[in-house]
C-alpha cells in the first residue's frame, strides 16, 4: 500500500476510478527541502515510508556504510 501511494496507481486514487469513493490514498508527495551547508554528510537515503516500517534510520545508515562505502 505504501509503495502504491508513493509511485502512482491512479486506479486507487482518483474518484473517476473509485466510483467516487474515498480510498484514503493521495497522489501528492510529501516534499522536504534541506540545504546541506557542509560536507558532514556522506550520502542521502531516498526511500518510501515502507522502508522505515522495516528498517530504522540507524540501520539504514549502517547498511550503506558497510555495503556501499566500505572504505569509509
C-alpha positions as CSV (number, residue, x, y, z in Angstrom):
1,X,0.0,0.0,0.0
2,X,2.8,2.5,0.9
3,X,4.5,1.8,-2.4
4,X,1.3,2.3,-4.4
5,X,0.8,5.7,-2.8
6,X,4.4,6.7,-3.5
7,X,4.7,5.5,-7.1
8,X,1.3,6.0,-8.7
9,X,-1.6,3.8,-9.5
10,X,-4.4,6.2,-10.4
11,X,-6.9,3.4,-10.1
12,X,-6.6,3.6,-6.3
13,X,-6.7,7.4,-6.0
14,X,-8.9,9.2,-8.4
15,X,-12.6,9.4,-7.9
16,X,-13.2,8.6,-11.6
17,X,-11.7,5.2,-11.0
18,X,-13.0,4.5,-7.5
19,X,-16.7,5.2,-8.1
20,X,-16.3,8.5,-6.1
21,X,-15.4,6.5,-3.0
22,X,-12.6,7.9,-0.9
23,X,-9.7,5.4,-0.7
24,X,-7.6,7.4,1.7
25,X,-4.7,7.4,-0.7
26,X,-3.2,10.6,-2.1
27,X,-1.1,11.3,-5.2
28,X,0.5,14.4,-3.7
29,X,4.1,13.6,-2.4
30,X,5.4,15.0,0.8
31,X,8.4,17.1,0.0
32,X,11.1,18.3,2.4
33,X,14.0,20.5,1.3
34,X,17.1,20.8,3.4
35,X,20.1,22.8,2.4
36,X,23.3,20.9,3.2
37,X,25.9,23.6,4.3
38,X,28.9,21.3,4.9
39,X,30.4,18.1,3.8
40,X,29.5,16.2,7.0
41,X,27.0,14.1,5.1
42,X,28.5,11.3,3.0
43,X,25.2,10.1,1.4
44,X,21.5,10.7,1.3
45,X,18.9,7.9,1.6
46,X,15.8,8.4,-0.5
47,X,13.1,6.0,0.3
48,X,9.3,5.5,0.7
49,X,7.8,5.2,4.1
50,X,7.7,1.4,3.6
51,X,11.4,1.2,4.2
52,X,11.1,2.9,7.6
53,X,8.5,0.4,8.7
54,X,11.1,-2.3,8.4
55,X,14.5,-0.6,9.0
56,X,15.4,2.1,11.5
57,X,17.3,5.2,10.2
58,X,20.4,4.0,12.1
59,X,20.2,0.5,10.5
60,X,19.8,2.0,7.0
61,X,22.9,4.2,7.5
62,X,24.9,1.3,8.8
63,X,23.9,-0.8,5.8
64,X,25.0,2.0,3.4
65,X,28.3,2.4,5.3
66,X,29.0,-1.3,5.3
67,X,28.0,-2.2,1.8
68,X,28.3,0.9,-0.4
69,X,31.1,2.8,1.3
70,X,33.5,0.1,2.5
71,X,36.5,2.4,2.6
72,X,34.9,5.0,4.9
